[in-house]
C-alpha cells in the first residue's frame, strides 16, 4: 500500500485477555517502530526493528508485551493478560533505511486499545 | 536522558492570524534533530517541519517556521495565516544524530492542542 497500515483500528478487550495488533509498513521499509500513546500524552517508544531483528525493546513496559517481525515486513505487537493501564493508542512507524540518517519516518493511524 | 517539554496544553488562534507554539528540550549532545509533528483526529502523525541542530538557519515550510535557539534549548513553531485545517495536536520531538542505538529513538513532548477559531 501507499502508507503504513495498522489493524484493527479499534480493539476492545476484557481485562486478562490477550490481544495482537498488526502493522503493515510501507513496502521495502527496513526500520519499524512501535509507540504507545496514552490519552492526552505524547507517544512513548516501545520497540524498534531493523528488518527482522529487534534491536531495541527497552520501552516495552513489562514482559506481557511482545513484538515480532519474522520476515522483516509485517510486525505484530502482542499484549498478554491485558490490564486497564494498557489502554492507549498503539502507533507503528516505518522508514526506508536504517534510522541513523535524516530519514523521514512514516506513521500509521494507530490501533486504539480499550481494556475494560 | 533527553527530555522535551511543551508547556502549553492548549492554544487558540483566530483564523488567518499567527500563533506560536513553544517547546524546550534538554540534552547534553551537540548534534541532533528537532521536529514538529501534527496529529489530527485521524491519529496519523504528520511531519510538519524538521531542524538539524548544526544548521543555524531556521527551517521554514510554507506557512510554518521555527525559531531555533540552540543555547537556550528552545524550539518554537510559528504558524502564519492559520487555517481551519491546522487544528490538531502538535508534538515537538527530539532525536539524536549519533546513529541508531537505543538512545536514538524519537522522544516526543506531551503536545499542544491547537484550536482555530473561525
Boltz contact constraints between the chains, C-beta under 6 A:
constraints:
  - contact:
      token1: [A, 41]
      token2: [B, 110]
      max_distance: 6.0
  - contact:
      token1: [A, 42]
      token2: [B, 91]
      max_distance: 6.0
  - contact:
      token1: [A, 42]
      token2: [B, 108]
      max_distance: 6.0
  - contact:
      token1: [A, 42]
      token2: [B, 109]
      max_distance: 6.0
  - contact:
      token1: [A, 42]
      token2: [B, 110]
      max_distance: 6.0
  - contact:
      token1: [A, 42]
      token2: [B, 111]
      max_distance: 6.0
  - contact:
      token1: [A, 43]
      token2: [B, 108]
      max_distance: 6.0
  - contact:
      token1: [A, 45]
      token2: [B, 105]
      max_distance: 6.0
  - contact:
      token1: [A, 56]
      token2: [B, 102]
      max_distance: 6.0
  - contact:
      token1: [A, 58]
      token2: [B, 102]
      max_distance: 6.0
  - contact:
      token1: [A, 89]
      token2: [B, 43]
      max_distance: 6.0
  - contact:
      token1: [A, 98]
      token2: [B, 100]
      max_distance: 6.0
  - contact:
      token1: [A, 99]
      token2: [B, 100]
      max_distance: 6.0
  - contact:
      token1: [A, 100]
      token2: [B, 99]
      max_distance: 6.0
  - contact:
      token1: [A, 100]
      token2: [B, 100]
      max_distance: 6.0
  - contact:
      token1: [A, 107]
      token2: [B, 44]
      max_distance: 6.0
  - contact:
      token1: [A, 107]
      token2: [B, 45]
      max_distance: 6.0
  - contact:
      token1: [A, 109]
      token2: [B, 42]
      max_distance: 6.0
  - contact:
      token1: [A, 109]
      token2: [B, 43]
      max_distance: 6.0
  - contact:
      token1: [A, 109]
      token2: [B, 44]
      max_distance: 6.0
  - contact:
      token1: [A, 110]
      token2: [B, 43]
      max_distance: 6.0
